[in-house]
Amino acid sequence: MEKTALVTGAAGPLGFAISEALIKAGHLVIALDVNEQALDLAVAKLGPKAVKCVVDLTDEVAINDKLDEVIAKYGVISILVNNAGILSNNKLEATSLNEWNKVLTINLTAAFLLAKKLIKPMVEQKWGRVINITSLAAKSGGITAGLAYTVSKGGLISLTFSLAAETASSGVTVNGIAPAYVRTPMVTEQLSKEQQNDIIQKIPVKRFCEPSEVASLVAFLAGEDSGFITGEIIDQNGGLMFD
C-alpha cells in the first residue's frame, strides 16, 4: 500500500538511492534537500513519485512551515528517513565550536526536529516507520571520521533508542542503520586515494558499501514485514566490527 515517505539529503547519492528504493516499493517520496539545483536533477530522474522539497535543516521555522504545506497536500508522512548529514574529519584540537554546532545541528538536531513534527501523526494513525542513518563511527569512536561527526552519529543512535521506547506500543518502529564507508562523496572526495586503499585493505569484504545496499535495507525497515523490529541499529560495515 502506498505511503508517503520523507527522505532527507535526497539529492546526494545515498539519499537518491534510498528514494529510488522506496519508490520501487510503491511509496510516494518527499525528497528533501537544501541544494535546489541538485534536487531538481534528482527528482527529474526519480520520476513522478518524487516530490521536490527544498528546506534548510538548520531552520526550525522553515522545516515546520514546509512540512505543513506537504502534509496538507499529500497527507500524513508515514515513513521518515533521516539521511542528511555532513562529515567532519577534524579531531578534538582542530574542531572549532562553529564546526561542532554545524555538524550537530544537521546530523542530529534536524532528526529531532523532524521526529517531533512527524511522529505524533504516525502514532495517531497507529503506523509509522523512522529510519536513522547513523555510522560505524559512533561505535568505533571514529576511524577516519572526526569528533563532531562521531558524536553526532552516537547521538542519533541514542535518539533512535529513545524514540523506539516511546513509540513501541503505537505501531511505530524506529531503527537505525550504521554503515561504514559507503561509496559517496564522503569517501570518494573527502578521503585521499591512499586513505581509500588503506581502508579497503582493512575491510574484511575488501570493498566499499554501495548506496543501493543501504537503500535496500531502508526499504525493508520501511515495510510491513519489519514491524517486530524496533530500537535496533543494524551494522552494514563489511565485517569491520561485530557486536
N, C-alpha and C positions, 0 to 999 in steps of 0.2 A: 504493500500500500504506500502510495506516495506521501512523503512527509517533507516539511520544509527544514532544510539544514543551513546553518551558518558556518562558513569556513573563513577563519581569519588568515591573513597572509596569503590570500588566494592567488596573487599574481606571481609568486615565486614557484620554483619547480616542485617543491613538496606540496604546497597548497594547491597548485594546479592539479597534481596527480590525485590528491585527496578529493578535490571537487569532481574530477572526472570519474573516480571510482563510485562516489555517491550518486552521481547522475546515472551511471550504468546500473546501479542498484535500484533505480526508479524514483529517486528523490529530486526535488527542486532545490537548487543550491543558491544561497545568497553569498556571492563571492565578495568578500570584504578585503580591502587593501587601501593603503594611503597613496600608493603610486597609481594615479589615474591612467596614465599612458600605458603602463604595463598591464593594468587591469583590463583596459579596453581590448588589448590583444588577447589576453587570456579568455575573456568572456566570449569574444568572437570565435575562438577555437572550440570552446566548450559547447556552444550552441544555445538553442532557445530555452533549455532547462537551467541556465545560469543567469543570475540577475546581478548586475553591477551595483556595488555598494562602496562608495569612497568615504572612508572615515579615518580620522586621526585617532589612534587608540590611546593617546595621551590626554585626550579631551573628553571628560566625562559628559559634559552637556551635549557635545556633538554626537557621542555614542548613543545617548538616550533619545535624542531628537530623531536621529536617523532610524533607529530601531523601531520607534513609534510609527514612523512612516511605513517601514517594511511590514510590520505586524498588521497594520491597518489594511494593507493591500494583499498580503499573502497569508495571513493567519498566524497562528502560534508557531514559533520556531521550536521544533521538537528535538532537533539534533544540533548540538553546539560543538564545534571542533576548534579548540584554542591552539592554533598552529603558529600564529605570528610570533616572531622572535628575532632578536638581533644578537650578534656574537661580539664578545669582547675577549681577547686573549691576554689582557693585562692581569698580572698578579698583584698582590697587595700594594706594594710600594708605588707601582705605576698607575694604580686606579684612582682617579680623581672622584670627588663627591658628585660632580656633574655626570660623569660616566656611570657611576653606581646608580644614581637616580634614574637616568635614562633607561638603562638596561632593566632595572627592577620594574619600572613603570610599564614598559612594553611587554616584557616577558611574563610578569606576574600580576601586577595591579590590573592590567587590562582584562585578564582572565577572571579576576574577582569581580570587576565591574560588569562584565558580560553575564557571568553567572547570577549576579544579584538582579540583573534585569530579566533574565530569561528562564531561570529555574522555577520561579513561582508559577507561571502558567503551565509548565510541564507537570508540576505537582498537582495542579488543579485538574488537568486532564488525565492524570494518573499514568502518564507515559512520557519518557524523555531519555535522551542519551547525551552525556557530556564526555568528550574525549579530549584529554590534555596531552599535547606533545611535549614531553619533558626530555630528559637526556641522560645518557650514561654518566655524564659529568657530575650529576647530582649524587650518584652512588660512589663514584671513584674519587671525588674531590677535584676533578678536572685533570685530564691528561695533558691536552694542549689548551683546553679552554681556560679562561681567566676566572678571577674571583667573582666578579659581579654576575657573570653568566652562570657559573656553577651554583651560586647561592640562589639565583632566580629560579633555576630549574628544581633545586631542592625545595624551595617554597611552593612550587607548582605541584610537587608530589604531596606535600602536606595539605595543600588546598584540595587535592583530589581525595585524600583520605577523609578530610573533614566534611566535604560536601557529600561524599558517599554515605557516611554515617548518618548525616542529617536527612537524606532523602531515600534511604534504602527501602522503607516501608511504603513508599509512594509511587512505585512503578518507574522510578527514575534511577538510572545507573550512572555512575561517574567512575571513569577509568582513565589510566594514563598509559602512554607508550614511551619507553625510554630507548630511543635509537642511538646508535653511535656511528658517526662518520657516514651520513647519507650523502650521496653524490649530488650535492647542491653547491652554490657559490661559497657557502661557509667552508667547504672543504676544497673545492677546485680553485677558488680565487684567494681565499684568506690564508691558506697554507701553502708553503713552497713545495715544489716538486720533490725536494729532498725529504721534507716532512711527510708528504703523502706516501712516498715509497717506504719510509721508515715505519709508518703506521700500518700499511698493508702487510708488512712482514710480521707485525705483532698480532694482527687479527687472525685467529685460527683458520677461518674460511678463506683467507688470502684475497679479499676483495672488499670494496665499499658496498654499503647497502644502497639499493636502488629506491628512488621515491615511490615507485609502483608497489614495492613490497610493504612499505609503511602504509600506503593508501589502502591496500587490500585488508590489512589488519583493522584500520579505521572503519572500513565498510562493514566488517564483521561485527565490531563492537557497537556500531550504529544500528544493527539489525535486530530482528525479533529473537534470533537464536542465542543471543548473548545476555538475555535477561537475568540469568542467575550469576552473572559476573559483575561485581561492583567493588570498588575500593582496591582494584588491582593495578599494579604497574607492570606492564609486560615488557620484558627486555627484548631488544632487537639489535644485538651488538656483535653477531658473528662469532660468539664464544669468548669475547674479551673478558667477560665477568659472569660467573654463575652465582645465583643466590636462591 
